[in-house]
């Protein structure tokens, strides 16, 4: 009649089947018996156990108001009164605000943090404990050692998880701007309307938190208002994607074309447009003419090899899929995945593994044709005046090849590859305006297809500016990259 608690069950999946058998085959089970299981999400978790359970997830609260409310609901009056120092209560609130902010920024993806860190309750508890210990040891004459407080918060308590230099700089900026003697002045606020409340009881703080807005503007976290568009778009896409993935996969769509007929028609269209395979002998001969051991031509050869792999895989999948729909061959798991994804206008997993990211299958296939066009015209007509940089599998390799080329050109001057660095200059030309390669004395390449996220570009004065409202991406003019 008691409770059984099994923790971290994703580490012992074999035992769970045994547990399920024990519970289902037991003849008499007490009415008061309960099994409580904790686990991380795992693809191999026994589905029958999952379906017969009541699921409970503890999601982090959304928004500053919910985050602070959760923190202060766990704060006791004893903790508020633990220190007689006047700095204690404001510092406790500021640490709670910092904790909520670092967690909230995660929802903005790479705009919030370059790497999604698992900031959790332990970070908050350790920070609060540190502040408490520090204030206990403070000399009344000298006051709080702010450089120590900032270092501990930005580099140790929260910064200890952070591995990216720019993320570390961001954390240290929060510590510098929010923690110091200035935080006790009347004018101080985290953002307009978000201040440190005055109060002596937990109730006072909860009352203040209650009147904060339910939805926060991204500016509260130091982000541009446009960051919210990215977040809302990603959220909507994720929701739609989940809805589509759990739709019933019946053969018939009720009176109209069946799923199979729709996919067969799409497969025919794609096969018709798919570029022909590259002939390895012709590729080799053409590269010999252009200079097979030149760095740029070696790079082209590698890109064509990868493109050929994608073309072959797409052709094989579509051909097999048509045969499977006709019943000539058995519908394998991979072909079933391709059928479901093509019907939902998504990229089949088989193709995605060896290719590039794209929002829909239509965009992906158009990009396949455009990428292939760049390679085939480069191979047939010689080196282009400008390159669509985002159409390469390995853009980094392209820039390395360009550095090697420039080093070879300047060997007489004693240039070495290790000491050659990349320089880039945004020109005033759009891709239609390019009529020739870059000046021979400077060398390098013209590239296009780059976008700015979170900033705008002033073409007249060639400089970065604030992003216009509701504009997420700004297209850059042609960029001259040289070494």
Secondary structure by P-SEA (a helix, b strand, c coil): cbbbbbccccccaaaaaaaaaaaaacccccccbbbbbbbcccccccaaaaaacccccccccccaaaaaaaaaaaccccccccccccaaaaaaaaaaaaaaaaaaacccccccccccccccaaaaaaaaaaaaaaaaacccccccaaaaaaaaaaccccccccccaaaaaaaaaaaaaccccccccccccccccccccccccaaaaaaaaaaccccccccccccccaaaaaaaaaaaaaaaaaaaaaccccccccccccaaaaaaaaaaaaaaaccccccaaaaaaaaaaaccccaaaaaaaaaaaaaaaaaaaaaaaaaaaaaaaaccccccaaaaaaaaaaaaccccaaaaaaccccccaaaaaaaaaaaaaaaaaaaaccccccccccccccaaaaaaaaaaaaaaaacccccccccbbbbbbbcccccccccccccccbbbbbbccccccccccccccccccccccccccccccbbbbcc
